[in-house]
Amino acid sequence: MRISLGLLCLLIPLHIWLSGAFITNKADFDSKFERDIAVSGRLLRFTSLEFKGLAADSRLLSAIFYVGKMLQDRGIIKGQDWDWFEANVKASSELDPYFYDTYYFASLTLAWSANRPEAAVKILEKGIEKRPESHRLLFNLGFIYYYFLKDSAKASEYIGQAAKIKGAPPFYANLAARLAYDSGRHETAAAFLLDMLNHTGNENVRAMYEKRLIALQRAIELEKAVRIYKEKYFTVPSGVDELKAKGVITVVPVDPYGGEYFINEKGRVYSTSGFAEKKQ
């Protein structure tokens, strides 16, 4: 009992000192520490005893409040401030690897405010490893790939994974299919929707997927016709009507979303509807 009490008396002051060195004395951090040698979350995890969740929450809140204060004080956050923010986030994730808020809020802040989408991807990948049941983390990862990193293929991959998780919103599947089509993987998009149809019991959701699938399948057939046209005439047709005029197709397909199919300069087929419902 005396040994345990003595160890406790040693660990508590050590934890207080480490926490102070890590989050309260920012000036000292800037002058004495580099990001890679900041106080490790694993070390803080050892000294936090059974309060690891609370300590992780504290690290994250400290980082968020610090960023807010910098915005309030000067409106500009410097690179070293974001380095410190990332170090806090890393410590929070090491203190409690299953703390959802760290991955969710930190990734959004890094992507939107810090303009560090690669860092956001890294923290989300760690979160997904620890919280594979979270469709929201997967969706956010896909969104960052699409919006910030301009990678529709990766975005479709991650949002498609999110769509298959129980409880995920139905629109995930449609969005993943659209992104797959935009990235040139239209057959993959159609196959994905077909798989979702085979595993969906809700009739309203099935109708939504079926409509999207029909729109994509018709675009795929038109692209096949474009390839036939190019092999025969060595150029891209000016439009869908030209495919019909030259006898490559007999009927101009109808976009179930109410738009009109068109052919771009590369021979890709899209629709003026964007394969989406019209806004009311």
C-alpha positions in Angstrom: 0.0 0.0 0.0 2.8 2.4 0.9 4.5 1.6 -2.5 1.3 2.4 -4.4 0.8 5.6 -2.5 4.4 6.6 -3.1 4.1 5.9 -6.8 0.9 7.9 -7.0 2.6 10.8 -5.3 5.3 10.6 -7.9 3.1 10.3 -10.9 0.6 13.1 -10.2 3.3 15.8 -10.0 5.0 14.3 -13.1 1.7 14.4 -15.0 1.0 18.0 -14.0 4.5 19.1 -15.0 4.2 17.3 -18.4 0.8 18.7 -19.1 2.0 22.2 -18.3 5.0 21.9 -20.5 2.9 20.6 -23.3 -0.2 22.8 -23.4 0.1 25.9 -21.2 3.5 27.4 -22.0 3.2 27.9 -25.8 6.1 30.4 -25.9 8.4 27.8 -24.4 7.2 25.3 -26.9 8.1 27.6 -29.8 11.6 28.3 -28.5 12.6 25.0 -26.9 10.7 22.2 -28.7 10.2 21.0 -32.3 7.0 19.3 -33.2 8.6 15.8 -33.3 10.0 16.1 -29.8 6.9 17.6 -28.1 5.7 15.7 -25.0 4.4 12.4 -26.2 0.8 11.4 -25.7 2.0 7.9 -24.9 4.0 9.4 -22.0 1.0 11.4 -20.8 -1.1 8.2 -21.2 1.2 6.5 -18.7 0.8 9.4 -16.1 -2.9 9.9 -16.6 -3.8 6.6 -14.8 -7.5 5.9 -15.2 -8.2 9.5 -16.4 -7.0 8.9 -20.0 -10.3 9.9 -21.6 -10.4 13.1 -19.6 -6.8 13.9 -20.5 -7.5 13.2 -24.2 -10.5 15.6 -24.0 -8.3 18.2 -22.4 -5.6 18.0 -25.1 -8.2 18.4 -27.8 -10.0 21.3 -26.1 -6.7 23.1 -25.4 -5.9 22.9 -29.1 -9.3 24.1 -30.3 -9.3 27.0 -27.7 -5.8 28.0 -28.7 -6.7 28.2 -32.4 -9.8 30.3 -31.5 -7.7 32.6 -29.4 -5.2 33.1 -32.2 -8.0 34.0 -34.6 -9.5 36.4 -32.1 -6.2 38.1 -31.3 -4.7 38.5 -34.7 -6.8 36.8 -37.3 -3.9 34.9 -38.7 -2.6 31.6 -37.5 1.1 30.9 -38.3 2.6 27.6 -39.4 4.1 27.0 -36.0 0.7 27.4 -34.4 -0.7 24.7 -36.6 2.3 22.5 -35.8 1.4 22.9 -32.1 -2.2 22.1 -32.9 -1.2 18.9 -34.7 1.0 17.9 -31.8 -1.9 18.3 -29.4 -4.2 16.3 -31.7 -1.6 13.6 -31.9 -1.3 13.5 -28.1 -5.0 13.3 -27.7 -5.2 10.3 -30.1 -2.4 8.6 -28.2 -4.1 9.2 -24.9 -7.3 7.7 -26.1 -7.1 6.0 -29.5 -10.9 5.5 -29.5 -11.9 9.1 -28.8 -14.1 9.9 -31.8 -14.1 13.7 -31.3 -10.3 14.0 -31.8 -10.5 12.5 -35.3 -13.7 14.2 -36.3 -13.1 17.8 -35.2 -9.3 17.8 -35.7 -9.6 16.6 -39.3 -12.2 19.2 -40.2 -10.1 22.0 -38.6 -6.9 20.8 -40.3 -8.6 20.7 -43.7 -10.7 23.8 -43.6 -8.9 26.2 -41.4 -5.2 25.1 -41.6 -5.4 24.1 -45.3 -3.6 20.9 -44.4 -5.7 18.2 -46.0 -2.9 15.7 -46.0 -2.7 16.0 -42.2 -6.4 15.7 -42.0 -6.2 12.5 -44.1 -3.6 11.1 -41.8 -5.6 11.7 -38.6 -8.8 10.3 -40.2 -6.9 7.2 -41.4 -5.9 6.6 -37.8 -9.4 7.2 -36.6 -10.9 4.7 -39.1 -8.4 2.1 -38.0 -9.6 2.5 -34.4 -13.2 3.2 -35.2 -14.0 1.1 -38.3 -17.7 1.2 -37.6 -17.9 5.0 -38.0 -19.4 5.8 -41.4 -19.0 9.5 -40.7 -15.2 9.3 -40.5 -15.0 7.4 -43.8 -17.4 9.9 -45.4 -15.2 12.8 -44.2 -12.1 11.1 -45.6 -13.8 10.7 -48.9 -15.0 14.3 -48.9 -11.5 15.6 -48.2 -10.1 13.6 -51.1 -12.7 15.0 -53.4 -12.9 18.7 -52.3 -9.4 19.4 -51.2 -7.2 16.8 -53.0 -9.2 16.7 -56.2 -9.2 12.9 -56.3 -12.7 11.6 -57.2 -11.5 8.0 -57.5 -10.3 7.9 -53.8 -13.3 9.9 -52.7 -15.6 7.3 -54.3 -13.7 4.5 -52.7 -14.0 5.8 -49.2 -17.6 7.1 -49.4 -18.5 3.7 -51.0 -17.1 1.9 -48.0 -19.0 4.3 -45.7 -22.3 3.5 -47.6 -22.0 -0.2 -46.7 -21.8 0.5 -42.9 -25.0 -0.1 -41.0 -26.8 3.1 -40.3 -25.1 5.1 -43.1 -27.4 7.6 -44.9 -28.7 6.3 -48.2 -27.3 9.3 -50.2 -23.8 8.0 -49.6 -24.2 5.3 -52.2 -25.5 7.7 -54.8 -22.7 10.1 -54.1 -20.1 7.4 -54.4 -21.5 6.3 -57.7 -21.4 9.9 -59.1 -17.8 10.3 -58.0 -16.8 7.0 -59.5 -18.4 8.1 -62.8 -16.7 11.5 -62.7 -13.4 9.8 -62.2 -13.9 7.7 -65.4 -14.9 4.6 -63.5 -18.5 4.5 -64.7 -18.7 0.7 -64.9 -17.5 0.6 -61.3 -20.2 3.1 -60.3 -22.9 1.0 -61.9 -21.5 -2.2 -60.3 -21.5 -0.5 -57.0 -25.1 0.6 -57.2 -26.2 -2.9 -58.3 -24.5 -4.3 -55.2 -26.3 -1.8 -53.0 -29.6 -2.7 -54.7 -29.0 -6.4 -53.9 -28.5 -5.6 -50.2 -31.2 -3.0 -49.7 -34.7 -3.9 -48.4 -36.2 -0.4 -48.2 -38.3 0.2 -51.3 -37.8 4.0 -51.3 -34.1 3.6 -51.1 -34.2 0.9 -53.8 -36.1 3.2 -56.1 -33.5 5.9 -55.6 -30.6 3.5 -56.4 -32.5 2.1 -59.4 -33.0 5.5 -60.9 -29.3 6.3 -60.5 -28.3 3.0 -62.0 -30.5 3.5 -65.1 -29.0 7.0 -65.7 -25.5 5.5 -65.5 -26.2 2.5 -67.6 -27.6 4.7 -70.4 -24.5 6.9 -70.2 -22.3 3.8 -70.4 -24.1 2.6 -73.5 -23.7 6.0 -75.1 -20.0 6.0 -74.4 -19.8 2.6 -76.1 -21.5 4.2 -79.2 -19.0 7.0 -79.1 -16.1 4.6 -79.2 -17.7 2.9 -82.3 -18.1 6.3 -83.9 -14.5 7.2 -83.3 -13.3 3.9 -84.8 -15.3 4.6 -87.9 -14.9 8.4 -88.3 -11.6 9.1 -86.3 -13.2 11.9 -84.4 -15.5 12.6 -81.5 -19.2 13.1 -82.5 -20.5 16.6 -81.9 -23.5 15.3 -79.9 -25.8 12.5 -79.2 -28.0 13.4 -82.2 -25.1 12.8 -84.5 -24.8 9.3 -83.2 -28.4 8.7 -84.2 -28.0 10.5 -87.6 -25.0 8.2 -88.4 -26.9 5.1 -87.4 -24.7 4.3 -84.5 -27.7 4.4 -82.2 -31.4 4.1 -83.1 -32.9 5.9 -80.1 -31.6 8.8 -78.1 -31.8 7.7 -74.5 -33.7 9.6 -71.9 -32.1 10.8 -68.7 -34.4 9.7 -65.8 -33.4 12.9 -64.0 -34.8 15.1 -66.7 -31.6 16.3 -68.2 -30.1 15.8 -71.7 -27.0 13.6 -72.4 -24.1 15.3 -74.0 -20.6 14.4 -75.2 -17.5 16.3 -74.2 -14.3 16.7 -76.2 -12.8 13.6 -74.7 -15.8 11.4 -75.7 -17.1 11.2 -72.1 -20.9 11.3 -71.7 -22.6 13.4 -69.1 -26.0 14.9 -68.5 -27.2 18.4 -68.0 -28.9 17.1 -64.9 -25.6 16.1 -63.2 -27.4 12.8 -62.4 -29.1 14.5 -59.5 -32.7 15.4 -58.6 -33.8 18.9 -59.5 -34.0 21.3 -56.5 -37.6 22.3 -55.7 
